[in-house]
Amino acid sequence: MAKKYDKTNTWNLFKVDDENRKSDSYPNYSGWLNVDGTEYKITGWLREGRNSGKKFIGGNIEIKEDEAPKQSQVKDDTEIPF
């Protein structure tokens, strides 16, 4: 039987092929991040430092839609008795 890999606290970032980028605002890289069992979508853009001219990747992290808390899971603070 195949050994199951534990993805907790790991990440992957994949290069988006130029022909798959819809525009310059589309990320150069995309992937996922797992922090303590919660999955996040990560995206990255190639950037260049203003002063140094060195290239780097800057990006965004957002929780995956299926990982976001449902409305019923969010506490209603209006019911707190104090």
C-alpha positions as CSV (number, residue, x, y, z in Angstrom):
1,M,0.0,0.0,0.0
2,A,1.3,3.5,-0.8
3,K,2.5,5.6,2.0
4,K,0.4,8.8,2.5
5,Y,2.3,12.0,2.5
6,D,1.6,14.6,5.3
7,K,1.2,18.0,3.7
8,T,0.9,19.9,7.0
9,N,3.2,23.0,7.2
10,T,4.4,22.7,3.6
11,W,4.0,24.7,0.4
12,N,4.4,24.4,-3.4
13,L,4.8,27.2,-5.9
14,F,4.6,26.4,-9.6
15,K,5.6,28.6,-12.6
16,V,2.7,29.7,-14.8
17,D,3.7,29.3,-18.4
18,D,3.7,32.6,-20.3
19,E,1.2,31.3,-22.8
20,N,-1.2,30.6,-19.9
21,R,-0.9,34.0,-18.4
22,K,-4.0,36.0,-19.5
23,S,-2.4,39.4,-18.9
24,D,0.5,41.1,-17.2
25,S,-1.6,41.3,-14.0
26,Y,-1.9,37.5,-14.0
27,P,0.6,35.9,-11.5
28,N,3.9,34.4,-12.7
29,Y,3.6,31.7,-10.0
30,S,0.8,29.9,-8.2
31,G,0.5,27.2,-5.7
32,W,-0.7,26.2,-2.2
33,L,0.4,26.6,1.4
34,N,-0.6,24.4,4.3
35,V,-0.3,25.9,7.8
36,D,-1.4,23.6,10.7
37,G,-3.8,21.7,8.4
38,T,-5.4,24.8,6.8
39,E,-4.9,25.2,3.1
40,Y,-4.2,28.6,1.4
41,K,-3.8,29.6,-2.2
42,I,-0.6,31.5,-2.9
43,T,0.2,33.6,-6.0
44,G,3.4,35.4,-6.9
45,W,4.6,38.0,-9.4
46,L,8.2,38.6,-10.6
47,R,9.2,42.1,-9.4
48,E,12.3,44.2,-9.4
49,G,13.6,46.3,-6.5
50,R,13.4,50.0,-7.1
51,N,16.7,50.8,-5.6
52,S,18.7,47.6,-5.9
53,G,17.3,46.4,-9.3
54,K,17.4,42.8,-7.9
55,K,14.6,40.5,-8.9
56,F,12.3,38.9,-6.3
57,I,8.9,37.3,-6.0
58,G,6.1,39.2,-4.2
59,G,2.7,37.8,-3.8
60,N,-0.6,37.1,-2.1
61,I,-1.9,34.5,0.3
62,E,-5.7,33.7,0.7
63,I,-7.5,31.0,2.4
64,K,-9.0,28.4,0.0
65,E,-12.7,28.8,-0.4
66,D,-13.5,25.3,0.9
67,E,-11.3,26.1,4.0
68,A,-13.0,29.4,4.9
69,P,-15.3,29.2,8.0
70,K,-18.9,28.9,7.2
71,Q,-21.3,31.5,8.4
72,S,-22.7,29.1,11.0
73,Q,-19.2,28.5,12.4
74,V,-18.7,32.2,13.0
75,K,-19.7,33.3,16.5
76,D,-22.3,36.0,16.9
77,D,-20.7,38.4,19.4
78,T,-24.1,40.2,19.9
79,E,-25.2,37.4,22.3
80,I,-22.3,37.8,24.8
81,P,-23.8,38.7,28.2
82,F,-21.6,41.5,29.6
